[in-house]
Amino acid sequence: MTGLQPFHLLYPLALGGVLLALRAGMRYAIRTGLAAPRIAETAGPESLGLGFSTEFIPTANGKSLHAWLIPPDPDADAAGTVIVLHGWGGNAQMMLPLARPLHEAGWAALFIDARCHGRSDGDSFASLPRFAEDVEAAFEWLVARPGSSTGRLVLLGHSVGAGAVLLAATRRREVAAVVSVSAFAHPADMMRSWLAAKRIPRWIEAYILDYVQATIGFRFDDIAPLTSIAHLHCPVLLVHGEHDEVVPVADASRLHAARAHDRVELLTLPGNHASFEDMAQDMNNIIAFLRAAPAVAPSAAADVDPKSSLPTLAVAAKSPRLRSTARSSSP
């Protein structure tokens, strides 16, 4: 019997190895299942007849962002600069329907691809806080450009990008205003909804949420748009489609209710997560909001605890192309 004991000792080791393999497999499945689809641009601002420059902007982890900088119409009164960020699985091209209205209204616009999206560099993972880091990198790049005069700096984002610009603005008091399009209220809610749609058992759900938060190093509560908007002091416009099938319009109401001041406006429009029925009129409303934003000195310092900079998991809501169902944005 004593000769068999070494084999008995191998059983727990073998079982432990199996469990470790299962855990590694589950974690791999989580990361691949939540990874952002990369869609490269097939056309740029030239397709709209707009002048632009292609820029490459340094960001965190030694990576580089692809961006298009579109100057304002020289015949319009210069209004400022808008940094435009797509949503999860999107790219700068998908946001181009905003380009001509901004251009004609006197706004310069910087359309960026977040890491792991479009033509920007990849990274170990994409996340809402990494989107926010990329927005901040673009912000710093604009301010540091030799001889640049950006005027008012405004952030505009869609879906996950909307959550990112809200988060980035909590760190930058220089931001004159934020436009949040189709933002969710809390990433945990989006995760649970996505997991339910995939028929993931509830007993696995808690493990997945904990693993994601451990991976990104921050709690969802800390980086939720509900948290960000409660700490923002600049004007904010919350834009949401009344028939959004990805993020319920009730999320916009929740965000509006959590606002820190009365300069947060809620604009609900006929449309869904990415399409609005009257893009021309809707852009007029957005531009009117931007024009009313106060000028902010670029040197203004943000009194922000660096520990509040939170990288969140990429929520599994893809970002379809922003488009008008009423008319084309092409000239």
C-alpha positions in Angstrom: 0.0 0.0 0.0 2.8 2.4 0.8 4.0 2.0 -2.8 0.7 3.5 -4.0 0.8 6.6 -1.9 2.7 8.7 -4.3 0.0 8.1 -6.9 -2.7 9.2 -4.4 -0.7 12.4 -3.9 -0.9 13.1 -7.6 -4.7 13.2 -7.6 -5.1 16.5 -5.8 -2.3 18.0 -8.0 -4.1 16.8 -11.1 -7.4 18.2 -9.9 -5.7 21.5 -9.1 -4.2 21.6 -12.6 -7.6 20.9 -14.1 -9.2 23.7 -12.1 -6.4 26.2 -13.1 -6.9 25.3 -16.7 -10.7 25.8 -16.4 -10.1 29.2 -14.8 -7.6 30.2 -17.4 -10.0 29.1 -20.2 -12.9 31.0 -18.6 -10.8 34.2 -18.3 -9.7 33.8 -21.9 -13.3 33.4 -23.0 -14.3 36.5 -21.1 -11.6 38.7 -22.6 -12.1 37.5 -26.1 -15.9 37.7 -25.8 -15.7 41.3 -24.7 -12.9 42.4 -27.0 -13.8 45.3 -29.3 -14.2 44.5 -33.0 -11.8 46.6 -35.0 -13.3 48.3 -38.0 -10.8 50.3 -40.1 -12.0 53.4 -41.9 -12.8 53.2 -45.6 -13.2 56.9 -46.2 -12.4 60.2 -44.5 -13.4 63.8 -44.4 -12.5 64.1 -48.1 -15.7 62.2 -48.8 -17.6 65.2 -47.5 -15.5 67.7 -49.4 -13.8 68.9 -46.2 -10.2 69.9 -45.8 -8.4 68.1 -43.0 -5.0 66.8 -41.7 -4.2 63.3 -40.5 -2.6 63.3 -37.1 -1.0 60.7 -34.9 -1.3 61.6 -31.2 0.8 59.9 -28.4 -1.2 58.4 -25.7 -0.7 56.1 -22.7 1.5 53.0 -22.7 3.6 54.4 -25.6 0.8 54.0 -28.0 -0.4 56.3 -30.8 -3.9 57.5 -31.8 -5.0 58.1 -35.4 -7.0 61.3 -35.8 -8.4 63.7 -38.3 -8.3 67.4 -37.6 -10.9 69.4 -39.5 -10.5 73.2 -39.4 -13.5 75.5 -39.1 -15.0 77.2 -42.0 -12.9 80.4 -42.5 -16.0 82.4 -43.3 -17.6 81.5 -39.9 -16.8 83.0 -36.6 -14.3 80.8 -34.8 -16.1 79.1 -32.0 -13.6 76.6 -30.5 -12.5 73.0 -30.9 -14.5 69.8 -30.4 -12.9 66.4 -29.6 -15.1 63.7 -31.0 -15.0 60.1 -29.8 -16.8 57.1 -31.2 -18.3 54.2 -29.2 -17.4 50.6 -28.6 -16.3 48.9 -31.8 -16.6 52.2 -33.8 -14.2 54.5 -35.4 -13.8 58.2 -36.5 -15.5 57.6 -39.8 -18.7 56.6 -38.1 -18.9 60.1 -36.4 -18.3 62.1 -39.6 -22.0 63.0 -40.0 -21.2 65.6 -37.3 -18.3 67.1 -39.3 -20.0 69.4 -41.7 -22.4 71.0 -39.3 -19.6 71.7 -36.8 -17.3 73.0 -39.6 -20.0 75.4 -40.9 -20.7 76.6 -37.4 -17.1 77.7 -36.9 -15.9 74.7 -34.8 -12.6 72.9 -35.5 -13.1 69.2 -34.8 -10.6 66.5 -33.9 -12.1 63.0 -34.7 -10.0 60.3 -32.9 -9.8 56.6 -32.9 -9.5 55.1 -29.4 -6.8 52.4 -28.9 -7.7 49.1 -30.4 -10.1 50.9 -32.7 -9.9 52.2 -36.3 -6.4 52.9 -37.3 -5.0 53.6 -33.8 -2.5 51.3 -32.1 -3.7 48.2 -30.3 -3.1 47.6 -26.6 -3.6 44.8 -24.1 -7.3 45.7 -23.8 -9.7 48.5 -24.5 -11.9 50.0 -21.8 -14.0 53.1 -20.9 -11.2 54.6 -18.8 -8.7 53.9 -21.6 -11.1 55.7 -23.9 -11.0 58.6 -21.4 -7.1 58.5 -21.3 -7.1 58.8 -25.1 -9.5 61.8 -24.9 -7.1 63.4 -22.4 -4.1 62.7 -24.6 -5.9 64.4 -27.5 -6.8 67.3 -25.2 -3.1 67.7 -24.2 -2.0 67.4 -27.8 -4.3 70.2 -28.9 -3.3 72.5 -26.1 0.5 71.9 -26.7 0.4 72.4 -30.5 2.9 75.2 -31.4 1.0 78.4 -32.1 -2.3 76.7 -31.6 -5.4 78.7 -30.5 -8.0 76.1 -29.7 -10.6 78.5 -28.2 -13.2 76.7 -26.1 -12.5 73.0 -25.8 -15.5 70.7 -25.9 -15.8 66.9 -25.6 -18.4 64.9 -27.5 -18.7 61.1 -27.3 -21.1 58.4 -28.3 -22.1 55.4 -26.1 -19.0 54.1 -24.4 -17.3 57.2 -25.8 -19.9 59.3 -24.1 -19.1 57.7 -20.7 -15.4 58.3 -21.5 -15.8 62.1 -22.2 -17.9 62.5 -19.0 -15.1 60.8 -17.1 -12.3 62.7 -18.8 -14.1 66.0 -18.0 -14.0 65.3 -14.3 -10.3 65.5 -14.6 -10.1 68.7 -16.7 -11.6 71.9 -15.5 -10.4 73.4 -18.9 -13.3 71.6 -20.6 -15.9 74.2 -21.6 -18.8 71.7 -22.2 -19.6 68.0 -22.7 -22.0 66.5 -25.2 -22.9 62.9 -24.2 -24.8 60.9 -26.9 -26.5 57.6 -25.9 -24.6 57.2 -22.7 -25.4 54.3 -20.3 -25.8 55.1 -16.6 -23.8 52.3 -15.1 -21.4 49.7 -16.7 -22.6 46.9 -14.4 -26.1 47.3 -15.7 -24.9 47.0 -19.3 -22.8 44.0 -18.5 -25.7 42.2 -16.8 -28.0 43.0 -19.8 -25.4 41.7 -22.2 -24.8 38.5 -20.2 -28.5 37.9 -19.9 -28.8 38.2 -23.7 -26.0 35.6 -24.1 -27.9 33.3 -21.6 -24.9 33.3 -19.2 -26.0 31.6 -15.9 -26.4 34.0 -13.0 -23.9 32.1 -10.9 -21.2 32.8 -13.5 -22.3 36.5 -13.8 -20.8 37.5 -10.4 -17.5 35.9 -11.3 -17.3 37.7 -14.6 -18.1 41.1 -13.1 -15.5 40.6 -10.4 -12.9 39.4 -12.9 -13.4 42.4 -15.2 -13.1 44.9 -12.3 -10.0 43.1 -11.1 -8.5 43.2 -14.6 -9.1 46.9 -15.1 -8.2 47.7 -11.5 -11.2 49.8 -10.6 -14.8 49.3 -9.4 -17.6 49.9 -11.9 -19.2 52.2 -9.3 -16.2 54.5 -9.5 -16.2 55.0 -13.2 -19.9 54.9 -13.9 -21.3 57.9 -15.8 -23.7 58.3 -12.9 -20.6 59.0 -10.7 -18.9 61.2 -13.3 -21.9 63.5 -13.9 -22.3 64.0 -10.1 -18.8 65.6 -10.1 -19.0 67.7 -13.3 -19.3 71.4 -13.0 -19.2 72.3 -16.7 -22.4 72.4 -18.9 -23.4 69.0 -20.1 -25.9 68.1 -22.9 -27.3 64.5 -22.6 -28.6 63.4 -26.0 -30.6 60.2 -26.3 -32.8 58.4 -28.8 -36.3 57.8 -27.6 -36.2 54.3 -29.1 -32.7 53.3 -28.2 -32.6 49.5 -28.3 -29.1 49.2 -26.7 -29.2 51.7 -23.9 -32.7 52.5 -22.5 -33.7 56.1 -22.6 -34.3 55.8 -18.9 -30.6 55.8 -18.4 -30.5 59.4 -19.7 -33.1 60.3 -17.2 -31.1 58.7 -14.4 -28.0 60.7 -15.5 -29.9 63.9 -15.6 -31.3 63.2 -12.1 -27.7 62.7 -10.8 -26.4 66.0 -12.1 -24.5 68.3 -9.8 -26.0 71.5 -11.2 -28.8 72.9 -13.4 -26.5 73.4 -16.5 -27.0 69.8 -17.4 -29.7 69.5 -20.2 -31.5 66.5 -21.4 -32.5 66.2 -25.0 -34.4 63.2 -26.1 -35.0 62.8 -29.8 -36.9 60.5 -32.2 -34.4 57.8 -33.0 -32.4 54.9 -31.6 -28.9 54.2 -30.3 -27.1 55.7 -33.3 -29.7 57.2 -35.7 -31.8 60.3 -35.3 -34.6 61.1 -37.7 -33.7 64.8 -38.2 -30.0 65.1 -37.9 -29.9 68.7 -39.3 -32.3 70.0 -36.6 -30.6 67.9 -33.9 -27.2 69.3 -34.8 -28.6 72.8 -34.6 -29.7 72.1 -31.1 -26.3 70.7 -30.2 -24.5 73.7 -31.8 -26.7 76.2 -30.0 -25.8 74.4 -26.7 -22.1 74.6 -27.6 -22.3 78.3 -28.5 -23.7 79.0 -25.0 -20.8 77.3 -23.3 -18.6 79.7 -21.4 -14.9 80.2 -22.3 -12.5 78.5 -20.0 -8.9 79.4 -19.6 -6.7 76.5 -21.0 -4.4 76.9 -18.0 -7.1 76.2 -15.5 -6.1 73.3 -13.2 -8.3 70.4 -12.4 -8.5 69.6 -8.7 -8.8 65.9 -9.2 -7.5 63.1 -7.1 -5.5 60.9 -9.5 -7.0 57.8 -7.9 -10.3 58.8 -9.4 -8.9 58.1 -12.9 -10.6 54.8 -13.6 -10.1 52.4 -16.5 -13.4 50.5 -17.1 -14.2 47.5 -19.0 -15.5 47.8 -22.4 -19.2 47.4 -22.3 -20.4 45.0 -24.9 -22.6 47.5 -26.7 -21.3 48.0 -30.2 -21.3 51.5 -31.7 -23.2 51.6 -35.0 -22.7 54.4 -37.4 -24.1 57.7 -36.4 -26.3 58.6 -39.3 -29.4 60.6 -40.3 -32.4 58.6 -41.4 -33.8 61.8 -43.0 -31.0 62.9 -45.3 -27.3 62.2 -46.1 -24.7 64.4 -44.5 -22.6 64.4 -47.7 -22.5 67.7 -49.6 
